[in-house]
Amino acid sequence: MVDKVGKGWSLAGLFVIALVISMPFYSASVYAGVNVQITKNEGEAELEGFLDADGDVWTVEALLNGVGTGNAEGNVSGASNAVDPNSVVVKIGNHEAPFGSCSDGPLGVTCKYISPLTDGIKEAQHDFQVVYTESSLGTENKYSDEKVISADGSAPSITGINAKQVNEGWVEFDFVANDKVNVDAPSIGIKRIEILDSETGDLLKTLGDFELGKYDKYHYALDSGFSNKLDVPFEGEGWKRIKLKAEDFLGHATYSPVISFRGDFVKPEIVADSLNFTQFGEFIGEFIGKTDIVVKVIETNEVKVEASSSQVDLDGDEGDCTEDADEPGLWECRWNGVNVDPESSISVKIVATDIYSNSIEKTITKTFTKDISPPKIDFFGSERTYGGQSYVRTDEQRIVLKVKEQGAGISSSGIRANLGALEKSFTEPPTACNQTIKGIDCYWETFAKLSSDGIAVINLETFEDNVGNDGEFETVELIVDNTGPTVKSFNIYGFDGNEDKNYFSSADVLRIKLRAAEVSGLVVLVNLDEVVMDAETKYPLNELNREVGAGWMAFTEDDCNRNDDNEWVCEFDTDPIKSGDGGEVSLEIKVQDTAGNDAKWVSDLKVNNAKDFDGKDGKQGTFDFDLLGLSTEESPDYWEVSSVNPKVRFVDLDAVPYTFTRIPINVRFRSSSPNVKLLAVDLPPGNCVPADTGYNAVAAEQAEVSASAAPATEVPTPVTEEEAAQALAGAATAVAAPVVGYPEVSRNLLYQKNYASGKRSPAGTTLILEFAPFDGKAMFNLGETKGDFDEVYAEYICKFKLYSKVGKEAVRFPEYQEVQVSVPFAFTALGSKDENIDKLIADIKDDVGYKIPDKLKWLNKIIQWVRYLSGSINLLLKIATILESVSGTGDDWRYDLPTYTVPAAALFCTGTSAIEREVPHKIIGTLQKVVQVFSCNPSAISNNWYGAHQQSVINFFNAIKSAGMRKTVSLYDNIWISVIGLCIPGILYNLEKLRQIKCVKINCLENYVPQGITTVDGCAKTSELLECKYYWGELITMFIPSGTINIFTDFIKNLLTNPIGLVKKAVSLGCSIAFCPGSNKGNEFCTYAGVLVFAIDVVDNILGLVDSYPSMNQDYCSQVGEGGWS
């Protein structure tokens, strides 16, 4: 027994020992498959291996494979049964933290660790481990995996920014964005780069989104694919301001400083209506012409402009462009001396490109009017003439040419003179020219040495207008005269209106009496600068005083007579002299002949009433005299005009037809007397009237508005101021009658006219002239276009009343100053016609030619029914004629057949009795005469005087219009034939045509003018043409070669297209001549042929009964809200 028990414990001990020995091997075999793998290592951006160093939430997940099963101690309910989260830790250096949770999965146990890094972490790469510790039977086994987490907290940097626009138009651009800001720190890389408008914040372009890790450093020139060109569409011009935004994958972003550069991305603007053929204006000739071509372009930078045209000698030629000094940015580009085809419409393609390659192309069409009228010479000869002959002298000559040209105009380039006789060239250009209302005035300055008297012959070698029309060349003989006159007697007096005096006082007239020997005319020049106030403005430079200057009054032989010795005996009166104060004044006299030779004063000449006389080498006389004042100055003369200056450039000629226009003018006065002051200035209504000088048209660049006082008119000296005002009003009434060619001054106003304390030198009084509406083109004879016309001046005399004081005493009577005012009239660039279109339309509707047909619509309806009745009566008569002719009831009816004519029957037949009509026919015939008045369609069977008269009118107008070759005229054609033919429906029809034409004009004004398609003048001309053609009618077709050809071609066409009419004419002619219509038996053929033709006419009448009366094809009045009738 013992042996068995001992043996049993021995076996058990051996089993335990074996079990203990085998446990480590079993344990190792059980846990040899555990594996730890880090499956997630990221922050909130979910970027593997990267955290935001500025603050993030770090998430780490680890997958544990091969762990055992069972309820691990400390596990939460529902978590992994195999792994306790506390057994899994994250270890960084000497720091560790347990995982927060573990859960079973198909691949193993997944444990998660979440760590909020609110305060951020250091920018660096951090090594870490995930360690899993397993405890079993007192034994710990550790399993781990390790990785790196990188912390990036820096935004990218942007450096090397450069932006500028180059001449090719694009923007040169470059920059470098670098996310590796800290060399020792990691960088996640650049995600995107944005280009922004710094002023608006608008996104201009995005570069990206890039792949993670592709760009730590981004260089635009190398990496963008655009080289160094900025691929952004800019607009406008001026400073462009942009900035860059660079952002990494963690959202760290940085903005660059604002980058500014000047840019021009605007195309030049070609001014559409600026195409100007400078030599032609608005006209073109019959032959190829040469002219400068100008076009204007708006561009802030320099611009290159090229032109091309098949009608102009330009093929991409570059123009010479100059910027306007007064309007920067406006360029005038010119092509000089270009040949242009003689066509009425010329198109030119313009291409404008600025320095930044912004380019625009536009084709501009210019329309011209044909001008085939040559210029005409108004005068050609020397400056001074006598007896219709031109005179010149040695050393200095001036040749003058005055030209009339109303078409394209004429310039100095079309004028050359053969002045070889005056030591100049045979094709001498003018020294200077001025454009005038009539055309052009030119002169040549020559300085030929003409040693002896004789004849010098000159002529025009070139004389053509701007479009190449040649005028007639003229040859002129100049009389050379080098011998001056001889002054044999000379005296001067003071004249007060009653008698000559031997002294001189205020307001006297200087009376000059002289006698001189001269075979040609005489010129006497008197220097009144110290004698008459405003002498320089009253006597401006002209052809007579040009050598001595302004202020010299000129007299000619027109104020002289020849005595028995063939000497000139002259008496001249100057304007009233200024107010005197007893001082001494000097007077200069210069006497010349027509050629300009100075006179010789006889050596023993004595001048009456001169204190001191100096003959000045016998050629010019100077003497002094005392100018006395008056004890009572009833006609004071202390003031003179200092200046007269318009405050605006001109009165707009485009506006004057439609409104009252005004021009403000500053008028200043001055006095040579130190004790005189001005108290007030007055200008009564109606005291501005046209001057006698007419108009002075000058080129704009030479226009000069100058102050001038008109020659003083002697004003009676009344006793009281009231009488003075009455006298002045009477004088104004005498000259205020309308002057042909002068705009009417409706009102004259005055401002800044009172100086209570008196002014020694007033700043100026503002005169406002208001003009009643007028037709500027007609008044100034400007023709249909402006052409080369610049401006025109209208001269007016305004009679001012000046109230003065001398010292401390006021002068009782006013001083009357006649101020000459030059009013400029010119065209603006745009004008103001369209502002008055409503008034023009209202005027048209008020016109009697518009109102009458509108009121006669009801009468037209009545006449239409009468017209149908007339056609029906004619139809009944023809049917009756056919029936009676066929029935053979009488030969009489064959007069009505178209195969016979009444004259033929009367001529060749005898025994034919008078035509007897039955009662029904007589009634119808009577009705026919009544309704014929309203039918205006005379038929072959109407034998009354009214139908015959209408038919004769038609025949007459056909004869003068087409020589009778075609029957195209009806009584409805025009107003003339309707009135002469006594056609009432025709008169009404033509009145309605006139109204429709006026509706066409209203439609043009309402619709086409505001759109810029045409102008007010264009609407008016179109209306005139329609009225002429369709209302008054054409009467000259046969006189035009093309019209004559049309007549014959229409005649042949009518024969070919109307064979029945041809047969009818042939039968009618044959039967009328060969047979007598007196017997049915002998002329059966003609009778039945006539019945057949007559039947055809009846069918035609039935078809044309409704359509015979003309109607309006289109109601233009309905288009403008006014009904018409048809």
MOZI-V937259 format. One line per field, one symbol per residue. ss: DSSP state (h for helix, s for strand, l for the rest). burial: + if it has 24 or more other ideal C-beta (glycine too) atoms within 12 Angstrom, else -. A space follows every 50 residues. Layout:
ss=???
burial=???
This chain:
ss=lhhhhhhhhhhhhhhhhhhhhhhhhhhhhhhlllssssssssllllllls sslllsssssssssslllllllllllllllllllhhhsssssllssssll sssssllsssssssssslllllllssssssssssssllssssssssssss ssllllssssssssslllllsssssssslllllllllllsssssssslll llssssssllllllllssshhhhlllllslllllllssssssssssssll llssslllssssssllllsslhhhlsslllllssllllssssssssssll llsssssssllslssssslssssllllllsssssssssssllllssssss ssssllllssssssssslsslllllssssssslsssllssssllllssss sssslllllllhhhsssslhhhlllllslllsssslllssssssssllll lllssssssssssslllllsllllsssssslllllsssssssssslllls sllsslllsssssssssllllsssssslllllllhhhhllllllllllll lssssshhhsssllllsssssssssslllllllssssssssssllllsls sllllllllllssslhhhhsssssssssllllllllllssssssssllll ssllllllllsssssssssssllllssssssslllllssssssssssslh hhlllllsllllllllllllhhhhhhhhhhhhhhhlllllllllssssss sllsssssslllllsssssssllllhhhhlllllllllllssssssssss ssssssllssllllssssssssssssllllllhhhhhhhhhhhhhhlhhh hhhhhlhhhhhhhhhhhhhhhhhhhhhhhhhhhhhhhlllhhhhhhllll lhhhhhhhllllllllllhhhhhhhhhhhhhhhhhlllllllllhhhhhh hhhhhhhhhhhhllllllllllllhhhhhhlllhhhhhhhhhhhhhhhhh hhhhhhhhlllllllhhhhhhhhhhhhhhhhhllllhhhlhhhhhhhhhh hhhhhhhlhhhhhhhhhhhhhhhhllllllhhhhhhhhhhhhhhhhhhhh hhhhlllllllllllhhhhlllllll
burial=------------------------------+--+-++++++++-+-+-++ ++++-+-+++++++++++---+--+---++-+++++++++++-----+++ +++----++++++-+-----+-+--+-+++++++------+-+++-+-++ ++++++++--+++-+---+++++++++++++----+++++++++++++-- ---++-++-+-+--++++++---+-----+-+-+--+--+++++++++++ ++++++--+-+-+++++++++--+++++++++++++--++++++++++++ +-+++++++-++++--+-+-+-------+++++++--++++++--+++++ ++++++-+++-+-+-+-++-+-+++++-++++++++---+++++-+++++ +++++++++++++++++++-++-+---+++--++++++++++++++-+-+ -----+-+++-++++++++-+--+-+-+++++++++++++++++++---- --++++++++++++++++++++++++++++++++++++++-+++++++-+ +++++++--+-------++++++++++++++---++++++++++++++++ +---+-+-++--+-+----++++-+++++---++++++++++++++---+ ++++++++--+++++++++++++--+++++++++-++++++---+++++- --+-+++++++++-+-+------++-++--++--++-----++++--+++ --+----++--+-++++++++--+-++-+++++-++++++++++++++++ ++++++---++-+++++++++++++++-----++--+--++--++---++ --++-+---+--++-+++++++++++++++++-++----+++++++++++ +--++---+-----+-+---+--++-+++-++++++++++++---++--+ +-++--++-++++-++-+++++++++++--++++++++++++++++++++ ++++++--+----++++-++-++--++--++-++--++--------+--- +------------+--++--++--++++-+--+--++-++++++++++-+ +---+--+++-+---++--+-+-++-
